[in-house]
Amino acid sequence: MELPDRARARAFQAMVAMRDGTRLNTFVFLPQIGGPRWPVILHRTPYGITASDARDKTDCANAWLPSGEEPFRGSILRGWRNIVAHGYAAVYQDTRGRHGSEGEDRVYADDAADGHDTLEWIAAQPWTNQMVGMSGSSAGATTTFAAASTRHPSLRAFFAQAGASGIYDDVVYEGQSIEMERLWLWVARNIPGLSPSHRAAVMRRSGISAEALDAAAASAAARYTRLDAARHADTPFIGSADWMRLPLTGYPDFVTWQPFLDEIITHPTPDAFRGGTIAAARSTSPGFTSPPGTTSSRRAYWRRSMKFRPVPVPRSCGSAPTSTRLSTPVTFGRAILISNGSTTG
């Protein structure tokens, strides 16, 4: 589709097939100037790639842009207009089982494979030069770490902030204690974003009616309100029956919509299940490998690693400079950076 001229971008929507045939809702925005191949900035998010009030979650004309009501929403940061203005193609994707995408949401369990398959799809498109950066905050950082752990050759750099590199080390069992506040509140808050295909899968597996499922969603929303209020009490949590007396597994309302929640909780020690989730992303993502050797050799390693190594990428976009630089990945402590700050939007 063609956006208004002031947007300076061309846009289209695609349902991108993953290895199991599940299709994920994807928006692509291309600069109107330059090309025919551009470097790409990819965002994958469970929070929705359309405006929150959009009825059609697959219409890229309703793609999210910054607003006064949602100035820092999730993974999308400053929006596609800033990305294409810097000479990049912008690709946004609803993660599996969320909003406009097919499949069932399993709380990051599929984001490594789905991230790899999305990068593979991008690499095969005629509008990319196969140089991809990923960017994300919060949940978008987690999906970025998961994709990076697969080491797809077209992923040259990523910027991730305020997100977990492992679902157990950094989210559920940080410090090896269950953080139920984070887990329950996050799951409850995100029930409205589950896609029609996730809903259908839950009804098919559990055998409950659409009416019962809607009632569970309403009950979960009410429980979320009580849980959130309890953490703001003068003495947080302990006066709340919801926090103090309900079971860890089979939590009322929440696991009806998100049955994978119990699967996460019932693996308190490292095992095959935990090894197959993004718990392994920390050890396999670039930038999380500990440098070998003595203290002095480690210092030399970090000094070398912190040097940017730019790779020229031609571009032309209005009054912007005629060239930009997309660097190779640079290790900086626990993060991967690229030299051009425009990866954040």
N, C-alpha and C positions, 0 to 999 in steps of 0.2 A: 504494500500500500504506500501511497505518497502522503506524507505529513504536510502540514502547512509550510509554506516557503520559509517562514522565520525559523523553523526547526532545523534547517540545514541538514536534514537526514532523510534517508529512505528506510522504511521499516517493513518487516514482515514477521508473521508468526509461523511456527512449525511445531508439529508434534514429533519429537525426536525419539526414535526407537532405541531402547536399551537392549542388551544381549538376550533378555528373556522375552522380548516383544513388548514390554510395557513402554508406553509413550509419554514423554514429559513435555509439558507446555513450555515453549521457548520463544522469546522475542529477540529479534536481531535488528540492530540499528546501524546503518552504514553511512559514512560521510558522503555528502553530495559532491565533494571535490576530492580529487586525487584518485587513487586506485589504479587498476581495478582490484588490487589486493592490499589489505591493510593488516596491521597488527591488531590483536583482539584483546579486550578485557572481558573476562567472564565472571559473572556472579551467579551463584546457586543458593537459593534461600527457601526456607519453609514458611516465610512470613508473607508471601504473596508478591507477585511482580506487577500487579495492577493496583490502581488506587483502591483504597479500602471500601469505597462505596460503589465500585464497579460491579454491575450485574454480570457481565460477560467476562469471565476470567481469562479468556483466550483472545481478547481483542486488544491488539497492541496500541490502538489509538487511546486506550485507557491506561497505558503504562504509567507506573508510579513516577512522580516527580516531586522534588521537595516542596513542602508547603508549610504554612505557619502552624497548622494543626499537627503535623508530623515532621518536625524539622530534622530528626536524626533517626529515621525509621530503619532499623535492622541493617541488612547487608547492602542495600542499594546505595547508601551514602548520598552523594550529590546528584545522582541521576544520569541518564544517558546523554542528555544534552551536553554536559561538560566533557564527557568522554569523546563523543564524535567531534566536538569543537577542537580537541587536541589531536585529531587525525587517527583515532582508533575506531574500530568497530566495537560496538557494545552488545554483549549477549547476556540476557537474563533468563533464568530458568526456575520454575517452580520445582521443588524437589518431589520425589516420589510420594504419592498419596496426599499431596497438598494442593489446595486451590484448583488450578486448571489441569493438573497432571493426573495420569492414570496410576494404578497400583495402590498398594497399602503402605502407609507410613509406618516405619519400624524404628523411629528415633535414631537416625544416623546410621543404622546398620548397613544400608545399601549405598551410602554416599561415596565410598571409595570406588566401587565398581561403576556406579552411575556417573561419577565425575570423570572417570577414565573414558567411558563410552561417549560422553558428551565431548570431551577433548578430541576423541577419534572422529566424531562427526564433524566438528569444526575444521579439523585438519583436511578433511576431504572436500570442503566447500571451495568454490572458485573465487570467493571474495576474501580469502585469508592468505597471508604469507606464511602461515604455520608458525607464527611467533605469538604465543598466548601468555597473558598474565592473568592471574586470578586475584580478586580482591574481596574482602568480606569482613564484617564486624559481627561479634556475638555468634549466633548460629551460622552466619555466613562464613565466619572464620573457621568454624568446625568443619563445614563442608569443604572449605578450601584445603585445610590440613589433610582431610580424607583423600581428596583427589590428588594432592601432591605426593601422598604416600605411594601412589601407583607409578610414579616417575614416568609419566607419559612424555615422549620426546618433544612434543610441541609446547609443553608448559615450561617457559623460560624463567619465570619469576612469579612470586606472589607476595601480597601484602595482607596480613591477617592481624586483627586486633581484638582484644577483649573476648576471645573465644577459646574453647578447649581443644587441645590436641589429642585427647583421649577421653572417651566417655566415662571411664572409671577413674583414672588418675586425676582428672580435672573437673568432673561434673558430679558423678553420683557418689563415688567413694573417695573423694579427696581427703588425704590423710588417713585413708582406710576406715572412715566412718561414713555411714549413709547420710547424705544431706537431703533429707526428705523435704525440707522447705523448698529447696531449688527444684527438686524433681517433681513433686506434686503440683506446686504452683505453676511451673512451666507447662506441664502436661495439661492441666485444667484450663489454663489461659489459651492454649492453642487448639482446643477442640473445635472451635468454629472454623478453623482453616483446613480441616480435614476434607478431602475431596469426595465427590459422589462415589467414586470407585472404592475408596476406603470404607465409606459407609456401607456400600453393597457387600463388601467382603466381611465386615463385622456382622451384618444381618444374616448372611449365608452361614457363617461359621457358628454363630451363637443361637440361631434359630429364633431370634426375637423379631417383633414387628417394627415397622417404621415408627409407629406411635410410641412404643416402649423405648426405642432409641432416642427419640426426641425428648421424652420425659427424662431419660438419663442425662442428656445434655443440659437440660434446664436445672436438674438437681446438682450436676457438677458445677454449673455457673454459680448457683447459690452457695455451694460448699466453698468454692473459691473465695467468694466474698467474705465468708466467715473466717477462713484460714488467713486471708490477707489482713483482716481486721485484728486477728489474734496476735500477729507479729508486731503490731503497733501499740499494743496494750502497755500499761505502765510496767507490768511484769510479763514480758512476752510469752506466749504459747501456753503456759502451764494452766491457765484458766479455761482452756479450750478443750472440750471433749473430742473435737475433731482431730486435734493434734495428739492428745494424750492417750486416747483409748482405742483408736481404730487400728486394725492390723496393718502390717507392712505390705503383705500381699493380699490380693483380692480387695483392694481398697474400693469402697462403694463409689459408684458413678464413674470414676476415672478409668478403671480397667475395662469397663463396658465398651467405651470408645477406643481405648488404647490398650489392647490386651498385651502388647509387647512390653508394657511397663512391668508386669510380673516377671517376664523373662529376664529383664535387666536386673531386678532386685534379687533374684534367686541364684545369682552366681557371685557369691561374696569373695571367692578366692580365684586366682588365675586358673583357667581351664581352656578347653578347646573353643567354647563359645566366646569367651572374652578375647581370645586370640584372633577370632574371626571377625570381630567388630573393629571399630576405629580405635579400640584400645591400643592396637599395634601401630597406629599412625605416628605416635611420637618417635618410635625407634626406627621407622622406615621413611619418614619425611626428611627431605634435605634440610640441613640446618640443625637437626637434633642429634647428630652423631658427635659423641665426645671426642675431642682431639686426642690422639695418642701421645705417649712419651712423658718426659719430665716437665716440671713446671716451666722451665725456661723455654722448652720446645713448644709448649702450649701457648705461651705468650707470643712467640714468633708466629705460630699458626694463626692466632686471632689477628695479629697485625696484618698478616698477608690477606686474611679473609675479609677484612674490613675495607679493602680497596675496591672501588667500583671499577668494573671493566665494561665500558659502554660498547654497544653494537649499533652502528648507524642504521636508521630506518627512514627511508624517504617519506615525506608527506607534504601536502599542500592543502591548506584549509583557511580560506579567507585571508585575514590579516595576520594570522599566526605565523610563526617562523616556518621556513620551508623544510626544516628537518627537525627530527626529535631523536632521542636516544633511549632505546629500551635495553637495559643492561642484562647481562647474564646474572643468575642468582648470586647474591652476596650474603654470606653468613654473618650475622651480627648477634651474638649471644644466642637467644632462642627464637630469632625471627629471620625471615627471608625478606630482603628489601630489594627494590629496584630504584635506579637513580632518578628516574623521572617521577615526581610526586603525583602526576596525573593519573596514576593507577588507582588512586582513591576516588576518582571522579573529578 
